[in-house]
Amino acid sequence: MALQPQNNLRNLCLDLDVSYPKLVKEFDEFDVSEGLQEVALDDFSKSINLLIDATFFWQRVWLLVFHDCQKVIYFKEVKTESVKDFHEGVNALKASNYSILSVTIDGR
């Protein structure tokens, strides 16, 4: 069972010692495009162990997040976790010269 969004935000506010309105304001000011966040070098493929998970935020906002154990390399807002969205992300990584050694998902 996933944590309720307000619990996640409440804990984040406590950890950062900021108010909820301030945290929401800061998040609202981010302008980050969905999709690939970093392209592997053109001449060399970048080998990664891929972790994929969908994270729930606020009311009905899901982010499908792909990361390589160090940073987010792809994300997309989705309505639910779907095979189509997983394929789209994996294909975007492969087209950008990533070599996927393994994939770990939560299996739901």
C-alpha positions as CSV (number, residue, x, y, z in Angstrom):
1,M,0.0,0.0,0.0
2,A,1.4,3.4,-1.0
3,L,1.8,6.2,1.5
4,Q,-0.8,8.9,1.2
5,P,0.6,12.0,-0.7
6,Q,0.0,14.4,2.2
7,N,2.1,12.1,4.4
8,N,5.0,12.2,1.9
9,L,4.8,16.0,1.6
10,R,4.4,16.4,5.4
11,N,7.6,14.4,6.0
12,L,9.4,16.3,3.3
13,C,8.4,19.6,4.9
14,L,9.7,18.3,8.3
15,D,12.9,17.1,6.8
16,L,13.6,20.4,5.0
17,D,12.2,22.6,7.8
18,V,9.9,24.4,5.3
19,S,6.1,25.0,5.4
20,Y,3.8,23.1,3.1
21,P,2.8,26.2,1.1
22,K,6.4,27.1,0.6
23,L,7.2,23.6,-0.6
24,V,4.3,23.6,-3.1
25,K,5.3,27.0,-4.4
26,E,8.9,25.8,-5.0
27,F,7.6,22.7,-6.8
28,D,5.3,24.8,-8.9
29,E,8.2,27.0,-10.1
30,F,10.1,24.0,-11.6
31,D,9.9,23.9,-15.4
32,V,11.2,20.5,-16.4
33,S,10.2,18.8,-19.6
34,E,9.0,15.2,-19.5
35,G,11.0,12.5,-21.3
36,L,14.7,11.9,-21.6
37,Q,16.7,14.0,-19.1
38,E,20.2,13.1,-20.3
39,V,21.6,11.7,-23.5
40,A,24.4,9.1,-23.5
41,L,27.6,10.0,-25.3
42,D,27.2,9.7,-29.1
43,D,30.2,7.5,-29.7
44,F,29.8,5.2,-26.7
45,S,26.8,3.5,-25.3
46,K,26.2,4.0,-21.6
47,S,25.5,0.8,-19.7
48,I,22.9,1.1,-16.9
49,N,21.0,-1.0,-14.4
50,L,17.6,0.6,-14.8
51,L,15.1,1.1,-12.0
52,I,11.5,2.0,-13.0
53,D,8.7,3.0,-10.7
54,A,5.6,5.1,-10.8
55,T,5.2,7.6,-8.0
56,F,2.0,9.2,-6.9
57,F,1.8,12.9,-6.1
58,W,-1.1,15.1,-5.1
59,Q,-4.4,14.3,-6.7
60,R,-4.2,11.8,-9.5
61,V,-0.7,12.8,-10.7
62,W,1.6,9.8,-11.4
63,L,5.1,10.1,-12.6
64,L,6.7,7.1,-14.3
65,V,10.4,7.5,-13.3
66,F,13.4,5.7,-14.9
67,H,16.7,6.1,-13.0
68,D,20.1,4.5,-13.1
69,C,20.7,4.2,-9.3
70,Q,22.2,7.7,-9.3
71,K,19.9,10.1,-11.1
72,V,16.6,10.3,-13.0
73,I,17.2,9.8,-16.7
74,Y,13.6,9.7,-18.0
75,F,10.2,10.5,-16.6
76,K,6.7,11.0,-17.8
77,E,3.4,11.9,-16.3
78,V,1.0,9.0,-16.7
79,K,-2.6,8.1,-15.6
80,T,-1.5,4.6,-14.6
81,E,1.4,2.2,-15.1
82,S,1.0,0.7,-18.5
83,V,3.1,-1.6,-20.7
84,K,2.9,1.1,-23.4
85,D,4.5,3.7,-21.2
86,F,7.2,1.3,-20.1
87,H,8.0,0.5,-23.7
88,E,8.1,4.2,-24.7
89,G,10.6,4.9,-21.9
90,V,12.8,2.0,-22.7
91,N,12.8,2.8,-26.4
92,A,13.7,6.4,-25.7
93,L,16.7,5.3,-23.7
94,K,17.8,2.8,-26.3
95,A,17.5,5.4,-29.1
96,S,19.7,7.7,-27.0
97,N,22.5,5.2,-26.8
98,Y,21.8,3.6,-23.4
99,S,22.6,-0.1,-23.0
100,I,20.3,-1.6,-20.5
101,L,22.0,-4.3,-18.4
102,S,19.1,-5.0,-16.1
103,V,15.6,-3.7,-15.3
104,T,14.0,-3.6,-11.8
105,I,10.4,-2.7,-11.3
106,D,8.1,-3.1,-8.3
107,G,6.0,-5.7,-10.2
108,R,2.5,-4.2,-9.6
